[in-house]
Amino acid sequence: MNKYVERIFNGLVKENPTFVLMLGMCPTLAVTTSAVNGVGMGLATTAVLVMSNMLISMLRKIIPDSVRMPAYIVVIASFVTIVEFLLEGFMPGLYAALGLYIPLIVVNCIIMGRAESYASKYSVMLSVMDGVGMGLGFTVGLTAIGLVRELIGAGTAFGIQIMPESYEPVTIFILAPGAFLVLAGLVALQNKVRNRAAKRGNPVARVSGGCADGCGSCGNSGCAGSGFQSGQEE
């Protein structure tokens, strides 16, 4: 598989941030009351992830190790501010719906994790593709959760009435408990599919402890991601 396509496939399937690594749970559970909110939050995060990965990769040989985390935060915060202003100016409805969770992208563990484990070690194009894959995986996860919650809890999908007029919405699904129920159901479904694939002999990515490949502790802890060749550039 092409190394660039592999990075996208990795984020979408093998290490999906939502359903496999279980990262970014705060916005995942809070903003997915509708599919539109899920798409909006996912794409906003993707934009920040791609741009921050690109810039951090470009500066990876310049940023001193002693200040790398503050430097990453400054880079990420700058792009989050740009995205926030764009949403406020051009999509005020979505901006109001997402609210506080837009600036909180700065401390999203997906973005910080990819900056530390991948963008700081690999070339610009690979880092961009990694950001695209992880961002799209996060978007797919949020959209799926939002779609199920909206369909069951309001009878609509992307704001369009789907269920018949006689349908009685199950309002718990658009409340906080519904987020946990839908997330648990989708993760269970994903695990069932992965287990069936494993039984058929298809390779299934092994992820230990919610840790992405190449995390900062892999070199010392011997976790599942320790096979990641830290520092290798392509």
CYANA upper distance limits for C-alpha pairs under 8 A (distance plus 0.5 A):
  1 MET  CA      5 VAL  CA      7.34
  1 MET  CA      6 GLU  CA      6.66
  2 ASN  CA      6 GLU  CA      6.50
  3 LYS  CA      7 ARG  CA      6.97
  3 LYS  CA    126 LEU  CA      8.31
  4 TYR  CA      8 ILE  CA      7.30
  4 TYR  CA    125 MET  CA      8.37
  4 TYR  CA    126 LEU  CA      6.70
  4 TYR  CA    129 MET  CA      6.44
  4 TYR  CA    130 ASP  CA      8.44
  5 VAL  CA      9 PHE  CA      6.68
  5 VAL  CA    129 MET  CA      8.16
  6 GLU  CA     10 ASN  CA      6.36
  7 ARG  CA     11 GLY  CA      7.00
  7 ARG  CA    126 LEU  CA      7.82
  7 ARG  CA    129 MET  CA      6.27
  7 ARG  CA    130 ASP  CA      5.44
  7 ARG  CA    133 GLY  CA      6.46
  8 ILE  CA     12 LEU  CA      6.74
  8 ILE  CA    129 MET  CA      6.55
  8 ILE  CA    130 ASP  CA      6.60
  8 ILE  CA    132 VAL  CA      6.78
  8 ILE  CA    133 GLY  CA      4.12
  8 ILE  CA    134 MET  CA      7.54
  9 PHE  CA     13 VAL  CA      6.26
  9 PHE  CA     14 LYS  CA      7.39
  9 PHE  CA    133 GLY  CA      6.89
 10 ASN  CA     14 LYS  CA      5.24
 10 ASN  CA     15 GLU  CA      6.03
 10 ASN  CA     16 ASN  CA      7.69
 10 ASN  CA    130 ASP  CA      8.49
 10 ASN  CA    133 GLY  CA      7.08
 10 ASN  CA    134 MET  CA      8.07
 11 GLY  CA     15 GLU  CA      5.73
 11 GLY  CA     16 ASN  CA      5.48
 11 GLY  CA     17 PRO  CA      7.54
 11 GLY  CA    130 ASP  CA      7.58
 11 GLY  CA    132 VAL  CA      8.37
 11 GLY  CA    133 GLY  CA      4.75
 11 GLY  CA    134 MET  CA      4.56
 11 GLY  CA    135 GLY  CA      7.83
 11 GLY  CA    136 LEU  CA      7.65
 11 GLY  CA    137 GLY  CA      5.76
 12 LEU  CA     16 ASN  CA      5.65
 12 LEU  CA    133 GLY  CA      6.25
 12 LEU  CA    134 MET  CA      6.97
 12 LEU  CA    136 LEU  CA      6.83
 12 LEU  CA    137 GLY  CA      4.58
 12 LEU  CA    138 PHE  CA      8.28
 12 LEU  CA    140 VAL  CA      8.28
 13 VAL  CA    137 GLY  CA      7.69
 14 LYS  CA     20 VAL  CA      7.94
 14 LYS  CA    204 VAL  CA      8.07
 14 LYS  CA    205 ALA  CA      6.09
 15 GLU  CA     20 VAL  CA      6.05
 15 GLU  CA     21 LEU  CA      6.58
 15 GLU  CA    134 MET  CA      8.49
 15 GLU  CA    205 ALA  CA      8.17
 15 GLU  CA    207 VAL  CA      8.17
 15 GLU  CA    212 ALA  CA      7.54
 16 ASN  CA     20 VAL  CA      5.63
 16 ASN  CA     21 LEU  CA      6.75
 16 ASN  CA    134 MET  CA      7.29
 16 ASN  CA    137 GLY  CA      5.73
 16 ASN  CA    138 PHE  CA      7.29
 16 ASN  CA    141 GLY  CA      8.37
 17 PRO  CA     21 LEU  CA      5.35
 17 PRO  CA     22 MET  CA      6.15
 17 PRO  CA     23 LEU  CA      5.79
 17 PRO  CA     24 GLY  CA      7.83
 17 PRO  CA    110 ILE  CA      7.63
 17 PRO  CA    134 MET  CA      7.18
 17 PRO  CA    137 GLY  CA      6.89
 17 PRO  CA    138 PHE  CA      6.17
 17 PRO  CA    141 GLY  CA      8.40
 18 THR  CA     22 MET  CA      5.21
 18 THR  CA     23 LEU  CA      6.26
 18 THR  CA     24 GLY  CA      7.56
 18 THR  CA     25 MET  CA      7.88
 18 THR  CA     28 THR  CA      8.18
 18 THR  CA    137 GLY  CA      7.93
 18 THR  CA    138 PHE  CA      6.43
 18 THR  CA    141 GLY  CA      6.07
 18 THR  CA    142 LEU  CA      8.13
 19 PHE  CA    141 GLY  CA      7.39
 19 PHE  CA    186 LEU  CA      8.07
 19 PHE  CA    187 VAL  CA      5.95
 19 PHE  CA    190 GLN  CA      7.78
 20 VAL  CA    187 VAL  CA      8.27
 20 VAL  CA    207 VAL  CA      8.13
 20 VAL  CA    210 GLY  CA      7.74
 21 LEU  CA    207 VAL  CA      7.95
 21 LEU  CA    210 GLY  CA      4.97
 21 LEU  CA    211 CYS  CA      7.02
 21 LEU  CA    212 ALA  CA      7.48
 22 MET  CA    210 GLY  CA      6.90
 23 LEU  CA    109 CYS  CA      7.10
 23 LEU  CA    110 ILE  CA      6.75
 23 LEU  CA    210 GLY  CA      8.19
 24 GLY  CA     28 THR  CA      6.79
 24 GLY  CA    108 ASN  CA      6.53
 24 GLY  CA    109 CYS  CA      6.61
 24 GLY  CA    110 ILE  CA      6.83
 25 MET  CA     29 LEU  CA      6.43
 26 CYS  CA     30 ALA  CA      6.60
 27 PRO  CA     31 VAL  CA      6.09
 27 PRO  CA     32 THR  CA      8.15
 27 PRO  CA     41 MET  CA      8.40
 27 PRO  CA    101 TYR  CA      6.92
 28 THR  CA     32 THR  CA      6.68
 28 THR  CA     38 GLY  CA      8.40
 28 THR  CA    142 LEU  CA      6.39
 29 LEU  CA    176 ALA  CA      7.77
 29 LEU  CA    179 ALA  CA      5.77
 29 LEU  CA    180 PHE  CA      7.49
 30 ALA  CA    176 ALA  CA      7.75
 30 ALA  CA    179 ALA  CA      8.14
 31 VAL  CA     37 ASN  CA      6.64
 31 VAL  CA     38 GLY  CA      7.16
 31 VAL  CA     41 MET  CA      8.17
 31 VAL  CA     97 ALA  CA      8.31
 31 VAL  CA     98 LEU  CA      6.81
 31 VAL  CA    101 TYR  CA      8.42
 32 THR  CA     37 ASN  CA      6.36
 32 THR  CA     38 GLY  CA      5.65
 32 THR  CA    142 LEU  CA      6.75
 32 THR  CA    143 THR  CA      7.84
 32 THR  CA    145 ILE  CA      6.83
 32 THR  CA    146 GLY  CA      4.80
 32 THR  CA    149 ARG  CA      8.00
 32 THR  CA    179 ALA  CA      7.92
 33 THR  CA     37 ASN  CA      7.49
 33 THR  CA     38 GLY  CA      8.38
 33 THR  CA    146 GLY  CA      5.91
 33 THR  CA    149 ARG  CA      6.68
 33 THR  CA    150 GLU  CA      6.65
 33 THR  CA    174 ILE  CA      5.72
 33 THR  CA    175 LEU  CA      7.99
 33 THR  CA    179 ALA  CA      8.41
 34 SER  CA     38 GLY  CA      7.01
 34 SER  CA    143 THR  CA      8.44
 34 SER  CA    146 GLY  CA      4.95
 34 SER  CA    147 LEU  CA      6.46
 34 SER  CA    149 ARG  CA      7.16
 34 SER  CA    150 GLU  CA      5.45
 34 SER  CA    157 ALA  CA      8.19
 34 SER  CA    158 PHE  CA      7.46
 34 SER  CA    174 ILE  CA      8.43
 35 ALA  CA     39 VAL  CA      6.75
 35 ALA  CA    142 LEU  CA      8.12
 35 ALA  CA    143 THR  CA      5.53
 35 ALA  CA    144 ALA  CA      7.65
 35 ALA  CA    145 ILE  CA      7.95
 35 ALA  CA    146 GLY  CA      4.68
 35 ALA  CA    147 LEU  CA      4.95
 35 ALA  CA    150 GLU  CA      7.23
 35 ALA  CA    157 ALA  CA      7.28
 35 ALA  CA    158 PHE  CA      6.01
 36 VAL  CA     40 GLY  CA      6.58
 36 VAL  CA    143 THR  CA      7.83
 36 VAL  CA    146 GLY  CA      8.04
 36 VAL  CA    158 PHE  CA      6.14
 36 VAL  CA    159 GLY  CA      8.37
 37 ASN  CA     41 MET  CA      6.52
 37 ASN  CA     94 LEU  CA      7.45
 37 ASN  CA     97 ALA  CA      7.65
 37 ASN  CA     98 LEU  CA      7.45
 37 ASN  CA    143 THR  CA      8.23
 37 ASN  CA    146 GLY  CA      7.74
 38 GLY  CA     42 GLY  CA      6.43
 38 GLY  CA    139 THR  CA      7.21
 38 GLY  CA    142 LEU  CA      5.08
 38 GLY  CA    143 THR  CA      4.97
 38 GLY  CA    144 ALA  CA      8.37
 38 GLY  CA    145 ILE  CA      8.17
 38 GLY  CA    146 GLY  CA      6.17
 39 VAL  CA     43 LEU  CA      6.52
 39 VAL  CA    139 THR  CA      6.34
 39 VAL  CA    140 VAL  CA      8.22
 39 VAL  CA    142 LEU  CA      7.29
 39 VAL  CA    143 THR  CA      5.88
 40 GLY  CA     44 ALA  CA      6.60
 40 GLY  CA     94 LEU  CA      7.52
 41 MET  CA     45 THR  CA      6.65
 41 MET  CA     98 LEU  CA      7.64
 41 MET  CA    102 ILE  CA      8.05
 41 MET  CA    139 THR  CA      7.83
 41 MET  CA    142 LEU  CA      8.30
 42 GLY  CA     46 THR  CA      6.57
 42 GLY  CA    135 GLY  CA      7.21
 42 GLY  CA    136 LEU  CA      7.74
 42 GLY  CA    138 PHE  CA      6.35
 42 GLY  CA    139 THR  CA      4.41
 42 GLY  CA    140 VAL  CA      8.11
 42 GLY  CA    142 LEU  CA      7.05
 42 GLY  CA    143 THR  CA      8.27
 43 LEU  CA     47 ALA  CA      6.63
 43 LEU  CA    135 GLY  CA      7.61
 43 LEU  CA    136 LEU  CA      8.02
 43 LEU  CA    139 THR  CA      6.71
 44 ALA  CA     48 VAL  CA      6.97
 44 ALA  CA     83 VAL  CA      7.22
 44 ALA  CA    102 ILE  CA      8.38
 45 THR  CA     49 LEU  CA      6.47
 45 THR  CA    105 ILE  CA      7.15
 45 THR  CA    135 GLY  CA      6.95
 46 THR  CA     50 VAL  CA      6.51
 46 THR  CA    131 GLY  CA      7.38
 46 THR  CA    132 VAL  CA      6.98
 46 THR  CA    134 MET  CA      8.05
 46 THR  CA    135 GLY  CA      4.59
 46 THR  CA    136 LEU  CA      7.14
 46 THR  CA    138 PHE  CA      8.40
 46 THR  CA    139 THR  CA      8.14
 47 ALA  CA     51 MET  CA      6.71
 47 ALA  CA     83 VAL  CA      8.28
 47 ALA  CA    135 GLY  CA      8.22
 48 VAL  CA     52 SER  CA      6.37
 48 VAL  CA     76 ILE  CA      7.29
 48 VAL  CA     79 PHE  CA      6.15
 48 VAL  CA     80 VAL  CA      6.59
 48 VAL  CA     83 VAL  CA      7.96
 48 VAL  CA    111 ILE  CA      8.45
 49 LEU  CA     53 ASN  CA      6.41
 49 LEU  CA     76 ILE  CA      8.43
 49 LEU  CA    111 ILE  CA      6.12
 49 LEU  CA    131 GLY  CA      5.81
 49 LEU  CA    132 VAL  CA      8.05
 49 LEU  CA    135 GLY  CA      7.14
 50 VAL  CA     54 MET  CA      6.66
 50 VAL  CA    127 SER  CA      8.24
 50 VAL  CA    128 VAL  CA      5.83
 50 VAL  CA    129 MET  CA      8.19
 50 VAL  CA    130 ASP  CA      8.32
 50 VAL  CA    131 GLY  CA      5.00
 50 VAL  CA    132 VAL  CA      6.42
 50 VAL  CA    135 GLY  CA      8.17
 51 MET  CA     55 LEU  CA      6.77
 51 MET  CA     79 PHE  CA      7.71
 51 MET  CA    128 VAL  CA      7.95
 52 SER  CA     56 ILE  CA      6.41
 52 SER  CA     72 TYR  CA      8.49
 52 SER  CA     75 VAL  CA      6.73
 52 SER  CA     76 ILE  CA      6.11
 52 SER  CA     79 PHE  CA      7.57
 52 SER  CA    115 ALA  CA      8.01
 53 ASN  CA     57 SER  CA      6.44
 53 ASN  CA    114 ARG  CA      7.91
 53 ASN  CA    115 ALA  CA      6.38
 53 ASN  CA    119 ALA  CA      5.71
 53 ASN  CA    124 VAL  CA      8.20
 53 ASN  CA    127 SER  CA      6.09
 53 ASN  CA    128 VAL  CA      6.49
 53 ASN  CA    131 GLY  CA      6.84
 54 MET  CA     58 MET  CA      6.75
 54 MET  CA    119 ALA  CA      7.69
 54 MET  CA    124 VAL  CA      5.97
 54 MET  CA    125 MET  CA      8.01
 54 MET  CA    127 SER  CA      6.60
 54 MET  CA    128 VAL  CA      5.99
 55 LEU  CA     59 LEU  CA      6.73
 55 LEU  CA     75 VAL  CA      8.15
 55 LEU  CA    124 VAL  CA      8.41
 56 ILE  CA     60 ARG  CA      6.19
 56 ILE  CA     72 TYR  CA      7.52
 56 ILE  CA     75 VAL  CA      8.06
 56 ILE  CA    115 ALA  CA      7.37
 56 ILE  CA    119 ALA  CA      6.54
 56 ILE  CA    120 SER  CA      6.64
 57 SER  CA    119 ALA  CA      5.28
 57 SER  CA    120 SER  CA      5.81
 57 SER  CA    121 LYS  CA      7.58
 57 SER  CA    122 TYR  CA      7.04
 57 SER  CA    123 SER  CA      6.67
 57 SER  CA    124 VAL  CA      5.79
 57 SER  CA    127 SER  CA      7.16
 58 MET  CA    123 SER  CA      8.19
 58 MET  CA    124 VAL  CA      6.64
 59 LEU  CA     63 ILE  CA      6.61
 60 ARG  CA    119 ALA  CA      8.12
 60 ARG  CA    120 SER  CA      5.55
 60 ARG  CA    121 LYS  CA      7.45
 63 ILE  CA     67 VAL  CA      7.65
 63 ILE  CA     68 ARG  CA      6.51
 63 ILE  CA     71 ALA  CA      7.87
 64 PRO  CA     68 ARG  CA      6.52
 67 VAL  CA     71 ALA  CA      6.62
 68 ARG  CA     72 TYR  CA      6.57
 69 MET  CA     73 ILE  CA      6.76
 70 PRO  CA     74 VAL  CA      6.77
 71 ALA  CA     75 VAL  CA      6.82
 72 TYR  CA     76 ILE  CA      6.59
 72 TYR  CA    112 MET  CA      7.96
 72 TYR  CA    115 ALA  CA      7.63
 73 ILE  CA     77 ALA  CA      6.34
 73 ILE  CA    106 VAL  CA      7.39
 73 ILE  CA    107 VAL  CA      8.33
 73 ILE  CA    112 MET  CA      8.35
 74 VAL  CA     78 SER  CA      6.65
 75 VAL  CA     79 PHE  CA      7.17
 76 ILE  CA     80 VAL  CA      6.66
 76 ILE  CA    106 VAL  CA      6.35
 77 ALA  CA     81 THR  CA      6.62
 77 ALA  CA    106 VAL  CA      5.84
 78 SER  CA     82 ILE  CA      7.01
 79 PHE  CA     83 VAL  CA      6.73
 80 VAL  CA     84 GLU  CA      6.50
 80 VAL  CA    102 ILE  CA      7.91
 80 VAL  CA    103 PRO  CA      6.89
 80 VAL  CA    105 ILE  CA      7.23
 80 VAL  CA    106 VAL  CA      6.94
 81 THR  CA     85 PHE  CA      6.70
 81 THR  CA    103 PRO  CA      7.74
 82 ILE  CA     86 LEU  CA      6.75
 83 VAL  CA     87 LEU  CA      6.67
 84 GLU  CA     88 GLU  CA      6.61
 84 GLU  CA     95 TYR  CA      8.17
 84 GLU  CA    102 ILE  CA      6.97
 84 GLU  CA    103 PRO  CA      7.62
 85 PHE  CA     89 GLY  CA      6.55
 86 LEU  CA     90 PHE  CA      6.41
 86 LEU  CA     91 MET  CA      8.04
 87 LEU  CA     91 MET  CA      5.32
 87 LEU  CA     92 PRO  CA      6.74
 87 LEU  CA     94 LEU  CA      7.72
 87 LEU  CA     95 TYR  CA      6.06
 88 GLU  CA     92 PRO  CA      5.32
 88 GLU  CA     95 TYR  CA      5.99
 88 GLU  CA     96 ALA  CA      8.49
 91 MET  CA     95 TYR  CA      6.64
 92 PRO  CA     96 ALA  CA      6.53
 93 GLY  CA     97 ALA  CA      6.77
 94 LEU  CA     98 LEU  CA      6.63
 95 TYR  CA     99 GLY  CA      6.44
 95 TYR  CA    102 ILE  CA      8.40
 98 LEU  CA    102 ILE  CA      6.83
100 LEU  CA    104 LEU  CA      7.02
101 TYR  CA    105 ILE  CA      7.03
104 LEU  CA    108 ASN  CA      7.18
106 VAL  CA    111 ILE  CA      8.36
107 VAL  CA    111 ILE  CA      8.11
107 VAL  CA    112 MET  CA      7.41
108 ASN  CA    112 MET  CA      6.96
109 CYS  CA    113 GLY  CA      6.10
110 ILE  CA    114 ARG  CA      6.67
110 ILE  CA    134 MET  CA      8.47
111 ILE  CA    115 ALA  CA      6.66
112 MET  CA    116 GLU  CA      6.73
113 GLY  CA    117 SER  CA      6.40
113 GLY  CA    118 TYR  CA      8.47
113 GLY  CA    215 CYS  CA      7.66
114 ARG  CA    118 TYR  CA      5.69
114 ARG  CA    119 ALA  CA      6.76
114 ARG  CA    131 GLY  CA      8.12
115 ALA  CA    119 ALA  CA      5.29
115 ALA  CA    120 SER  CA      6.40
116 GLU  CA    120 SER  CA      6.24
116 GLU  CA    215 CYS  CA      7.83
116 GLU  CA    216 GLY  CA      7.50
117 SER  CA    121 LYS  CA      7.61
117 SER  CA    213 ASP  CA      8.05
117 SER  CA    214 GLY  CA      5.66
117 SER  CA    215 CYS  CA      5.41
117 SER  CA    216 GLY  CA      6.62
118 TYR  CA    122 TYR  CA      6.48
118 TYR  CA    127 SER  CA      7.09
118 TYR  CA    130 ASP  CA      8.42
118 TYR  CA    214 GLY  CA      7.47
119 ALA  CA    123 SER  CA      7.84
119 ALA  CA    124 VAL  CA      7.97
119 ALA  CA    127 SER  CA      5.53
121 LYS  CA    230 SER  CA      7.53
121 LYS  CA    231 GLY  CA      5.48
121 LYS  CA    232 GLN  CA      7.25
121 LYS  CA    233 GLU  CA      7.20
122 TYR  CA    126 LEU  CA      7.01
122 TYR  CA    127 SER  CA      6.75
122 TYR  CA    231 GLY  CA      7.57
122 TYR  CA    232 GLN  CA      7.21
122 TYR  CA    233 GLU  CA      5.41
122 TYR  CA    234 GLU  CA      7.28
123 SER  CA    127 SER  CA      6.60
123 SER  CA    233 GLU  CA      6.50
123 SER  CA    234 GLU  CA      6.71
124 VAL  CA    128 VAL  CA      6.62
125 MET  CA    129 MET  CA      6.68
126 LEU  CA    130 ASP  CA      6.55
126 LEU  CA    234 GLU  CA      8.48
127 SER  CA    131 GLY  CA      6.66
128 VAL  CA    132 VAL  CA      6.70
129 MET  CA    133 GLY  CA      6.60
130 ASP  CA    134 MET  CA      6.61
131 GLY  CA    135 GLY  CA      6.27
132 VAL  CA    136 LEU  CA      6.45
133 GLY  CA    137 GLY  CA      6.54
134 MET  CA    138 PHE  CA      6.64
135 GLY  CA    139 THR  CA      6.62
136 LEU  CA    140 VAL  CA      6.52
137 GLY  CA    141 GLY  CA      6.69
138 PHE  CA    142 LEU  CA      6.70
139 THR  CA    143 THR  CA      6.45
140 VAL  CA    144 ALA  CA      6.51
141 GLY  CA    145 ILE  CA      6.81
142 LEU  CA    146 GLY  CA      6.49
143 THR  CA    147 LEU  CA      6.38
144 ALA  CA    148 VAL  CA      6.80
145 ILE  CA    149 ARG  CA      6.67
145 ILE  CA    179 ALA  CA      7.95
145 ILE  CA    182 VAL  CA      6.78
145 ILE  CA    183 LEU  CA      7.00
145 ILE  CA    186 LEU  CA      8.26
146 GLY  CA    150 GLU  CA      6.41
147 LEU  CA    151 LEU  CA      6.44
147 LEU  CA    157 ALA  CA      6.60
147 LEU  CA    158 PHE  CA      7.88
148 VAL  CA    152 ILE  CA      6.63
148 VAL  CA    182 VAL  CA      7.61
149 ARG  CA    153 GLY  CA      6.03
149 ARG  CA    154 ALA  CA      8.32
149 ARG  CA    173 PHE  CA      5.66
149 ARG  CA    174 ILE  CA      6.25
149 ARG  CA    178 GLY  CA      7.42
149 ARG  CA    179 ALA  CA      7.74
149 ARG  CA    182 VAL  CA      7.44
150 GLU  CA    154 ALA  CA      5.77
150 GLU  CA    155 GLY  CA      7.00
150 GLU  CA    156 THR  CA      6.40
150 GLU  CA    157 ALA  CA      6.71
150 GLU  CA    173 PHE  CA      7.95
150 GLU  CA    174 ILE  CA      7.09
151 LEU  CA    155 GLY  CA      4.99
151 LEU  CA    156 THR  CA      5.40
151 LEU  CA    157 ALA  CA      6.12
151 LEU  CA    162 ILE  CA      8.02
151 LEU  CA    163 MET  CA      8.23
152 ILE  CA    156 THR  CA      8.40
152 ILE  CA    169 PRO  CA      6.59
152 ILE  CA    170 VAL  CA      6.45
152 ILE  CA    171 THR  CA      8.31
152 ILE  CA    173 PHE  CA      7.06
153 GLY  CA    169 PRO  CA      5.43
153 GLY  CA    170 VAL  CA      5.17
153 GLY  CA    171 THR  CA      5.15
153 GLY  CA    172 ILE  CA      7.16
153 GLY  CA    173 PHE  CA      5.34
153 GLY  CA    174 ILE  CA      5.81
154 ALA  CA    169 PRO  CA      5.66
154 ALA  CA    170 VAL  CA      7.72
154 ALA  CA    171 THR  CA      7.44
154 ALA  CA    174 ILE  CA      8.10
155 GLY  CA    161 GLN  CA      6.64
155 GLY  CA    162 ILE  CA      6.33
155 GLY  CA    163 MET  CA      5.42
155 GLY  CA    164 PRO  CA      8.41
155 GLY  CA    167 TYR  CA      7.73
155 GLY  CA    169 PRO  CA      6.55
156 THR  CA    160 ILE  CA      5.60
156 THR  CA    161 GLN  CA      4.82
156 THR  CA    162 ILE  CA      5.55
156 THR  CA    163 MET  CA      7.16
157 ALA  CA    161 GLN  CA      7.09
157 ALA  CA    162 ILE  CA      6.96
163 MET  CA    167 TYR  CA      6.61
171 THR  CA    175 LEU  CA      7.31
172 ILE  CA    176 ALA  CA      8.07
172 ILE  CA    177 PRO  CA      7.09
172 ILE  CA    178 GLY  CA      5.93
173 PHE  CA    177 PRO  CA      7.39
173 PHE  CA    178 GLY  CA      4.25
173 PHE  CA    179 ALA  CA      7.11
173 PHE  CA    181 LEU  CA      8.34
173 PHE  CA    182 VAL  CA      8.29
174 ILE  CA    178 GLY  CA      6.40
174 ILE  CA    179 ALA  CA      7.82
175 LEU  CA    179 ALA  CA      7.56
176 ALA  CA    180 PHE  CA      7.71
177 PRO  CA    181 LEU  CA      6.92
178 GLY  CA    182 VAL  CA      6.59
179 ALA  CA    183 LEU  CA      6.53
180 PHE  CA    184 ALA  CA      6.50
181 LEU  CA    185 GLY  CA      6.68
182 VAL  CA    186 LEU  CA      6.62
183 LEU  CA    187 VAL  CA      6.55
184 ALA  CA    188 ALA  CA      6.57
185 GLY  CA    189 LEU  CA      6.69
186 LEU  CA    190 GLN  CA      6.60
187 VAL  CA    191 ASN  CA      6.58
188 ALA  CA    192 LYS  CA      6.66
189 LEU  CA    193 VAL  CA      6.86
190 GLN  CA    194 ARG  CA      6.74
191 ASN  CA    195 ASN  CA      6.54
192 LYS  CA    196 ARG  CA      6.72
193 VAL  CA    197 ALA  CA      6.72
194 ARG  CA    198 ALA  CA      6.69
194 ARG  CA    204 VAL  CA      7.13
195 ASN  CA    199 LYS  CA      6.75
196 ARG  CA    200 ARG  CA      6.83
197 ALA  CA    201 GLY  CA      7.01
197 ALA  CA    202 ASN  CA      5.78
197 ALA  CA    203 PRO  CA      7.90
197 ALA  CA    204 VAL  CA      7.69
198 ALA  CA    202 ASN  CA      5.72
198 ALA  CA    203 PRO  CA      6.68
198 ALA  CA    204 VAL  CA      6.54
206 ARG  CA    224 ALA  CA      7.44
207 VAL  CA    211 CYS  CA      6.91
207 VAL  CA    212 ALA  CA      7.66
207 VAL  CA    224 ALA  CA      6.68
207 VAL  CA    225 GLY  CA      7.94
208 SER  CA    223 CYS  CA      7.14
208 SER  CA    224 ALA  CA      6.01
208 SER  CA    225 GLY  CA      8.23
211 CYS  CA    215 CYS  CA      7.16
211 CYS  CA    224 ALA  CA      8.40
211 CYS  CA    225 GLY  CA      7.66
212 ALA  CA    225 GLY  CA      7.05
213 ASP  CA    218 CYS  CA      8.37
213 ASP  CA    224 ALA  CA      8.10
213 ASP  CA    225 GLY  CA      4.80
213 ASP  CA    226 SER  CA      7.73
213 ASP  CA    227 GLY  CA      8.38
213 ASP  CA    228 PHE  CA      6.47
214 GLY  CA    218 CYS  CA      6.60
214 GLY  CA    219 GLY  CA      8.48
214 GLY  CA    225 GLY  CA      6.13
214 GLY  CA    226 SER  CA      7.15
214 GLY  CA    227 GLY  CA      8.40
214 GLY  CA    228 PHE  CA      5.71
214 GLY  CA    229 GLN  CA      7.91
214 GLY  CA    230 SER  CA      6.90
215 CYS  CA    225 GLY  CA      7.64
217 SER  CA    221 SER  CA      6.38
218 CYS  CA    222 GLY  CA      6.26
218 CYS  CA    223 CYS  CA      6.11
218 CYS  CA    224 ALA  CA      8.19
218 CYS  CA    225 GLY  CA      6.39
218 CYS  CA    226 SER  CA      5.30
219 GLY  CA    226 SER  CA      6.36
219 GLY  CA    230 SER  CA      8.43
221 SER  CA    226 SER  CA      8.39
222 GLY  CA    226 SER  CA      6.06
